[in-house]
Amino acid sequence: MATLKDIRTRISSIKSTQQVTKAMKMVSAAKLRRAQDAAIQARPYAAKLKEMLGSLSTRVDTSLNPLLSARNDVRNVLVVLITSDRGLCGAFNANIIKLANKVITEEYGDLHRDGRVELLCAGTKGYDYFRKRGFAVEKSYPGVFQNLHFGVAKEIVEYASEKYLKGEVDRVIVVYNEFKSVLAPTLKKEVLLPISPEQDEVQEKSSGSASDYIYEPSPSSIIDVLVPKNLNTQLWGMMLESNAADHAARMTAMDSATENAKELLRVLNISYNRARQAAITTELSEIVAGAEALQAE
């Protein structure tokens, strides 16, 4: 059985840890509010831009823009993985890394074995995991969420677009956490390149029910401007979603840690009281036995 000193030391240590986890929960809650607002505000613009590009792409020859032209033979794949920079956020990173690993080793297993699947990691955790396991991490952005800004998303899109245009990759996939609620994020896997029109737009065009718009100067020239803008906006939205989901997961994890510390303190206090009661009983027994020995003399 642990001594009273050992139990007191554990209680003191757990109280200190509980204060830390409680403070981290409050910090994450404050950051979550800002990150959540940024992610939600970015959604309408990104959705409308994607819808507009989808509508335009059904009215022009998509072969005029290489980023809109799908390739039948997919021989090289670039996987963009978005994780967090730090731990202490529950299974947030483990789940998204597991999904990315599944995409690489199962969905594109043959290409992976031939060294035709490349990785671009935004976030320290994903980069550390795959680098240590010998995966082909072509480019990384560790610490990106310490100072998240639009320029990072633009740089990643430019890198991916350049490789796609040169024919070095035939498909670009983004794996990230989408913020849905504080309780749990949604694991997402989306094709960034090639850009494909929305399914409802294609159906409208085939049925002849699509809205008739007049585009100036022309749909093809507008598409040339919208394509890079859309890519930048879509990836920026994904990074904002992942950032908000990260803070939500961290807040939830720290809340659970605080509650677990509270329960552990309750159990330790009971053990401490029992040990103290046993020690007092032992001391009283020794005093009584000593007194009886003196009287016997």
N, C-alpha and C positions, 0 to 999 in steps of 0.2 A: 504494500500500500504506500502511496506517495506521502511524503511528510508534509506538515503544515507549510513549511517554507517553500517546498516545491509547488504546492497548490497556489500559494499566494503569488509566486513568481509567474505562474501560468495565467492567473487571473489578471495580473497587471499587464502582461504581454498582450493578452487578448483584448483588453480594454484599449490599449494603444492602437492595436490593429483596427479595432472597430471605429475609432475616431478617424483613422485614415480612410477607411472604406466609405464612411459616411460623408466625409469631405469630398472624396472623389465622385460619389454619387451626385452631390450637389453641383459640382463643377460640370459633370457630364450633362446634367439636366439643363443647366444654363446654356451650354454649347448646343445641345439638341434642339432647343427652341429656335436658335438662329439657323442651324443647319436644316431643320425641317421647313422653316419658312422659305429658305433659298431653294430647296428642292421642289416644293409645291409651286412656288412662283414661276419656276422654269418650265414646268410641265405644259401649260397651255401653249406657250410660244413654240416649244419643240414639237408638240403634237400638230399644231397648225402648219408649221413649216414642212413637216413630213407629209401631211395631207396634201399640201399645195404641190410639192415635188411629185408625189404619186399621181396627182391629177394631170400634171404637165407631161409626165413620162408616158402616159397612155395616148398622148396626142402627137408625139414626135417619134422619130426613129431613134431608139435608145442606143443604137450602134454609133451615133454621132458623139456620144460621151462614153469613154471607156469605163468609167466608174459605174455606169448603169448597165453595162453589158456583162451578163453572167457567162461563165466559162463552163462548158460541159464537162471537161476533164479537169478535176481538181487534183493537182499533183503536189502543191505546196500550201500549207496553211499557217497563218499567223494567229496566235491566241493572245489576246490582250486580257490580262488578269488584273482585277482591281481588288486589293486587300487594304487592310489598315497598316499603320506604321508601328503600332504598339499592341501589346497583349492586354490581359485583364479585361477581356470583353466576351467571356464565355466561349461558345463554339462558333463565334462569328467568322473567324479566319479559317478554322478547321473545316467548316462546312463548304465554304466557297473554294478552298483548295482541293477538297475532295471532289467537287464537281468538275473543276478544271482538270484534275488528274484523270477523271473518267472520260472527259472529252478527248484528251490527248491519247490516252492508252487504249481506249475502247472504241470510241467513234472513229478516230483516225489512227488506230493502232498500227495498220500496215505502213502508213506514211511516217509515223513516229519511229518505227523500227528502221526505216530507211533514212532517218535524219531529216525528214521533210516537214516537220512541225516545229515552228519557232515560237518563242515566248517573249512577250513584252510585259513586264511586271510594273504596275503602278502601286507602290506601297511596299514597305520593307518586309513584311511577313511572307508574302508570296515569293518575293525574290530570294529570301533566305532559304525557304523550304525547297524550291526547285533547283537552286544553285548547288545546294549540298548533295542533291540526289542525281546530279549529272545531267539535268535537262538543258536543252539548248536555249539559254536565256540571252537573246540577242541584244536587248536593250532594257534598262531598268530605271525607275524613278523612285529610289528609296527616300523616305521622308517627305513625299510630295504633299501629304495631308497636314504637315506642320504649317505650311503656308500655301494653301490651295488657291490657285488662280486660273483664269481662263486660258492663259498662255500655255499651260501644261497640256491641256486637252488639244489645243491647236497644234502643238508640236508633235503629239502622238499621232494625230490624224494625218499630218503632213508626212510623217515617217511611213505610216501604213499605206497611204495613198501612193507615195513614190514607189514603194516595193510592189504594189499592185499594178501600177502603170508599166513598170519595167518587166513585169511578168515573173518576178521573183516569188510572189505568192499569188494564189488563185482565190483565196477566201480569207477574210479577216473576221474573227469571232471575238466578241467581248463577253467575258464572264464576270459578273458582279452581283452585289446584293442590292435589291431594290427595297426602298423604305415603304412599308405598308402600314405597320403599326409598331408601337413601342415593344410589344411582346416578342415579335419575331419578324426578321426580314424575309423577303422572298428571293430565293436563288434564281438568277436569270442568266440565260445564254442567248445572245442575239447576234445575228450576222450584220456586221457593220459594212462590209464590202463583199460582193457588189451590192449596190442599192437596188432594192426591188420595190415596185409600186405596191401600195396597199391592196389587199385582196378585194375590198369592197369597190375600190376604184376600177379594178380590172373587170369586175362583174358589171358595174354600171356601163363601162365602155362597150362590153360585149352585148349588153342588152339594149344599148342605144338610149339609156336613160340618164346619161351623164349630163351635167349642166354645161351649157355652151357659153364660154367666156371669150372675150377678145383680148389677146395678149399683145402688148407693145413693149419692146420692138418686135420680138418674135419668141415663141415658146423655146426654141433651141438656145437662143442667146440668154434667155432668163434662166434656163436650166444650168448653163455654164456658171452662172453666178450663184444659183441656189445650192448646187451640189456640194461645194466645199463648206458653205455656210451651214447647210443641213448636217453634214458630218461633224463639224465642230460643235454644233449645238447638241446633237444627239449624245456625243461622247461626254460633253460637259455635264449634261443632265444625268448621265449614268454615274459620273464621279460625285455629283452632288447627292444623288440617291444613296450611294455607298457611304458617303461621309455621314449622312443623317442616320443611316442604319447602324453605322459603327458607334456613334454616340448613344443611340438607343440601347444597343446591346451592352455597352459599357455601363450605362446607368442601371440596367436590369441586373447585370452581374454584380455590381457593387451593392445594390439593394439586397440581393440574395446573400452576399457575404456578410453584410451588416446584420441581417436577421439570423444567419447561422452563428455569428459571434454572440448574439444575444442569447440564443438557446444554449450555446456552449458555456456561457457565463452562468446561466441558471444551474446547469448540471454541476459545474465546478463549485459553485457556492454551496450546493447541497453536500457535495463530497467534503468540502472544507468544514462545514458545520458538524458533519458526522465525525470527521477526524479530530476536530477540536473537542467534541463531546467525549470521544474515546480517550483522548489524552487527559482530560479533566478527571474522568472516571478512574483512569490508571493512577493518577496522582493521589486522588482521594483514597484509593485502595492502599497505596503505599503508606500514606499518612496513618490510616487506621491500623495497618499491620505494624507500623513502627510504634504507635502508642500502645498497642496490646503487648508488644515485646517488652516495652519499658515497664508496664504494669506487672508482667510476669516475673521480672527480676526483683 
